[in-house]
């Protein structure tokens, strides 16, 4: 019976293991970073600390708006324009909007609205088929309602 002696572990083997190990790590990291940056739907702010200081005020404003009973809804039409429907809004309303991409990939687009024959307000500008966050401001009866809608 013959016995075989094991092959020696050389520097070539150690280098191969290290290159393979770190190659897998780097590949996984780049893949995950690519997925994260291509699917991120969050909002980027210039200064998160300042935004956090205003948060409670924004919540109070939202609570006050809700007490008015205004019904403001919006949807994205097939032609890329934004339609806003108002309910329980007293008097004549003026509507403004601002469309922005969630992570700033496209420039912000100011939206101007005109009242259509059916009572809805339609934006003059159309948006491309991307993700958009549309901020809408309705001024009526000396009050200002603000809301945000996400379109995809």
ABEGO torsion letter per residue (X at the ends): XBBBBBBBBBAAAAAAAAAAAAAAAAAAAAAAAAAAAAABABBBBABAAAAAAAAAAAAAAAAAAAAAGBBBBBBBBAAGBBBBBBBGBBEBBBBBBBBBBAAGABBBBBBBBBBBAAGBBBBABBBBBBBBBBBBBBBBGGBBBBBBBBBX
